[in-house]
């Protein structure tokens, strides 16, 4: 808990399924708060609505928490019939509901009860899917989700110890039968557990693999950050320029990580980084000192010029598809990068991509735009305010006002964000 860095009297939340791991976590967080800490811990129970008895089970868990002196809140997942990718969709909905609940009450720290067995299963599943260093590192102790940090303090604690904690404290818990079903990967792995352990795939060895992968990941992140700080220039309009001479002078693994982070910084709408098999052809092309031209990947346009010594990374307008309503005095985050605030008084406006527009119109609305952002394809991916099909306003998006973009790029380049 010392690593969390809580403020005086700060509230925290814990996700509780009712199993021994999350009930033990709620119990320990309550104990940690000590006397006089009532109201500082909020238990969040996601009711997935996938089984007839789930509502009653959620109510029972809430009652158990309240009996422990913990405020409880049930978060129902409202959905149509879910017939495919049930676990994936349920997981995504669960995190969305938990984060939304935290933000509604201003909680910055959400605790999750993944334990050593969960971590070992995660590493093994990612190994089976061909994950690289990042995947084999497993789940992290702390994961930033913008203004909320997810904490997983049990990642090195066996489930048996959590069950023993519940037994010693007289805490009742439930088990989710869907976790053992063979149609889900984790259920199949658990049935194979004894056989895998006989072949050496023990929890301890998988956790050790994860620890080694995290050490390798930290080293790659360090050198990728150093490369990006030295070789990247941010340009107006959300573009970046990469020095390819510097890129060619580092080991391939470092270069791959640096380019991946650039792509992620420019395209914030993707949940996952581009796959290795997609990146390798791009890396071969960037390393080539003779072939200029342009490539696209992960919603980005990469243009190589200046005698193959530099490359521009630009957001692809065709992929910047956000359409967000905006009202006077309102601020919206558009395309995951641009914080757009409207100070006018018109109604019925939307923020969407500028697209290709006549030079005369651009010069009237933003006289310096074409001079500062000379690439038409870069301008096309900028945010603009529209009333139906009529272009109304071009925001002042230049570097001094790019607080959101700058923060994201600082994160990508390994700098500390303001």
N, C-alpha and C positions, 0 to 999 in steps of 0.2 A: 504494500500500500504506500510505502514511502516513495516509490517510483511514480505514483500517480500525481503527486503534488497538489493535493486538494487545498482549496482556500478555506479560511475559517468558516465553519458552519455550512460549507457547500453541500448541496444535495447531489446524490448519485442515484442511478437506477440499476436494477438487476433484472435480466431476462430470466423468467422462471417457467419451466415446462412442467414442473411437479416431480421430476425425476430426482434421484439422490444427489446428482452433481449440482443442479441448480438450487435445490433446497439447502444443501450444505453451504453453497456460496451465499445465499440469502442470510442464513444463520450466522456465518462468519462475518459478513458485512455489518449485520446488526450488532454483533459482539464488538466489532472494531469501533463502531460509533460510540459505544459506552453509554453511560447514564446521561440523560439530558439531550440525547441525539434523536429523540422522536421526531418523525416527519422528515428527516434528512435522507431516508432510504425509501425509494419507490419501487415496488415490485411490478413488473410488466408481464402480463400473461397473454400470449397470442392465441386466440381461438380460431383454428384454421377452418373449422366447419367441414372437415373431410370425412368425419365419422359421426354417426347419430348421437353418440354419447359424449362428443367433444365439449359441448356447451356445459353439461353437468360436471365434467372433469375440470374444466377451467374454473367454474364456480367453487368447486371443492378446494382447488389449489389456492384461490383467493382467500377462502375462509381460513386455510391453514396459515397463510402469511399473516393475516390480520390477527390470528390468535397468538402469533409470535411478536405482535406489536409493529408489524410492517404494513404500511399503506399499500394496497393492491389495486391494480387497474387492469381490466380485461380489454384486450384489443381484438375485436372480431374482424376476420378477413371476409369481406363481402365479395362474392365471386359467382360466376356461372359454374356449371358442371365442369370439373377439371378431369379430362380423360387422358391427357398425355403430359409427359415431363412433370409429373405431380410433385416430386420432391424438389425439383429445381424451381418451379413456380412458387411452391409453398415457401421455400427458403427466401426467394427474392421478396415475396410479399411480407414475410416475417421481418426482415431487416428494414424494409420501408416503413412498416407500422411502428417498429421500435424507435427508429430514428425520428419519425414524425412526432411520436409521443414525447420524446426527450426535448425536442425543439419547442414544442408547444409550452412547456413549463420551464424552459431555460436550463435544462440539465446538460452538462458538458461531458459527463463520464458515464458510460454504459458498460456494465460488467456482464460477461458471458461465461458460461460454465464448461466450455470444452476442456476435457481432461487428457491425460497422457494416452489413453486408449484411442480417443478421437484423433489426437495428433498423429499417432502411429498409423491409423487407418488412412488419414489424409495423405501422408507421405507415400504410403504403399499404393493408394489409388492413383496418385499423380505419377508415380514411377511407372505403373502399368500403362498410363496414357502417354508416356514418353516426354514428361515434363523435364525442363532444364533445371538449372541451379535454383531459380526463384521458386519453382513449384516444389522441389525437394526440400526447400527450407521449411515447408509447412506453414502453419498459422503463426502469426507474430503475437508477442505479448501485448503490444499496443498497435492499433490501426486507426489512423486519422480518417474520419469521414466528414471533412470540412470542420464544422463547429462542434462536432461530437467525436470523442475518442472511444473506441471499443477496447476493453481490457479483458484479457483471458488469463487470469492468474493461476489456473489449475493445469496448465499445459504439461507440467512435469509431475503431476500428482495422479497416482493410479485411482481408478474408480473405486476399488475396494476400500481405500482409505476414506473416501467420501461417504460410502455406504456405512462404514464403521462410525463416522462422525454423526450421521443421522441416527444410528442405533443408540449411540452413547447419549445423545441429546433427546431421545424420544421423539424424533421428527418423522412423521409418516411421509412416504413418497409413493409415486406410481411409476409404471413403466409404459412406454408407448409400444404397443405390439407391432406397429408398422415398421419399426426399426429392424425387426428380425425377418421380414419377408424376403424371400429369395428373389423377388422381381426388382429389388433395389440393390445396388452394388454394395453398400455397406452391410446389408443383411447377409449377402453371400460371403463377403469377406469374414464376417464374424463366425459363420459356420465353418469356414476353412481355417479359422485361427489356430486350432491345435496342430493341424497338419503343417501350416506355415511355420509355426514355432519349431517343429521338429526339424525343419530344413534351415533353421537359423534366422528366420524372419521374426525375431522376438520384438516386443515393444521396446525394450532397452536398446537393441541395435538400430531399430528404425529411428528412435529419438536421437541416437548418436549420429546417424546419417543426416538427420535434419539439422543438428547443431553444426556439423561440418559444412553443410550446404549454406547455412546462414553466414558462417565465417567467410566462405568464398564469395557469397553475394555482397557482403560488406566491402571486401577488397575490390570487386568489380565496380561497385557503386562509387567508391573513393576515386578510382582512376578515371572512370567515365565522367565524374563531376569535374575533375581537374582538366580533362580534355575539353569539355564544353565551356568551362570558364575561359580557357585560353583561346578557343577557336571559333566561338559563336558571337555574332553581332546581331542584336535585335534592331529591326527596322520599323519605321512607321507602317501602320496598317496590319500589324500582327505577323509580319514576315520575319524570318531569321536567315542569316547567311552563315554557312559553315565553311571553314577552311579545310579543304580536302587534303592539302599537303600534310596538315597535322593529323587528320584522320588516318592517312596511310602510314603514319609513323608509329602507330600503337598496335598492340596485339589485336587480333580479329575479335576476340570476345569483348574487349573494351570498346572497340568501335561499334560492334553490334548493339551494345547496351546504350551507348551515347546516341546513336541514330534512333533507336527505339524510343528513348525519352524525348527526343525532339518531335517525333511523330505524335507521341501522346500529348505533348504540350500544345501542339497546334490543333489536334483533333481531340477535344475533351469529351465528345459525345460517345466514344467507343468505351465499352466496359472492359475490353481485354486488349492487350498489346497484339500487334500483328504476329502471326506465327513465323517460326524460324524459316520454314520452307518458302515463305513469301519474302522474308528479309534478305535471304542469301543472294538472290539475283540482283537486288538493289545494291547490296554491298559490293558485289563484283563490278557493277557498273560504276559506282562511285570511286572504286579503286582504279578503274581504267583511266589512263592518262591521255587517251586519244579521242575517245567517243564522247562528244557533247550531246545535247538534246534534253529531253524531258521524260520523266516517268511519273506515274501516280501509284500511291499505296496508302491505305488506311485513311482515306479522305483527305490526302495531302497531295499537292503537286510539287515535284522536286525538279528543279531546272539547273542543269550543269552548264557552266560557261566559263568565261575568263580563262581560256586555255586549259580547261578542266581543273583549275585550281580552286574554284569556289562553287558552291551549290546553294541555291535559294530553296527554302522550304515554305510553301504557301498553302493556306487553307483552300480546298477545292470548293467552289461556290455550289456545285451540284449536290454536295453533301451537307451544306449548311442549310438545313431545311426547317429549322425552328420557325414557328409563327406564333408570336406571343402578343396578346392584347396589352396595351399600356395606357394608363390614365395620367392626368396631370398630377405631378408630384410623386409619381410612382417610379420605382426602380425595379428592373427585371434583369436576370442573368440570361443572356442570349447566346446560344451555341456553346454553352459551357465556358465561354471566355470573356464575353463583353458585358460589363455592368452598364446598362443603358438607363439613364434617368431623363424623364421628360418634364420640362419646366414650363411648357406652354399651357394653353387652355382649350385646345381642340379635343373633341371626343371621337370615339370610334377608330382610334389609331391602332396599328399593329407594328411590331418590330419583326422584320424579316430581311433576308439578304438583299443587298443593293442590286445585284445582277449587272448586266451590261447596259449602260445608259448612254444617250447621246452626250458628246462633250459639252455642247451648249448648256444642257440642263445641269450637268455637274458643275460647270464653271459658275452658273448662276447661284446654285445652292451652297457650294463649297469652293470658293475661288482658288484655294491653294491645294485642293485635293490631288489633281492630276500631276502637279509638280512634285508633291511629297510622296505619292504612291503612283509610280509611273506604269506599273504593270496592271493592265486591264483585268487580268484574271485575279489579281490580288484585290483590286477594288471591288470586284463582283461579290466577294465573300464578306464584305463589311456589313455591319448592321445599318439599317435605314428605317425610317418611320413612314408608313404607308397608310393611306385612307382608300381602301379598295385597291384599284389599279393605279392610283395617283401617288407619285412619290412626293412626300411632304417635307421631310427634314432629314438632313444628314448630320448625325451627331459629331461632336468634336472628339475624335477617337485617338488623337496623336499621343506620342509616348508619355508626355507629362500627365495625361489623364487616363492612362491605361493601368489603373491600379490593379484590376483583376487580372488582366493579361500579364502584367509585370510580375505579380505574385506567382502565377502559374509558371512563368518562365524561370523565375528564380528557383522555384521548387525543382523544375526539370534540370536546371543547370547546377543544382546542388548549392545554391546560395541561400542565405537566410532571408525569408520574406519579411517585409516591413509590416 
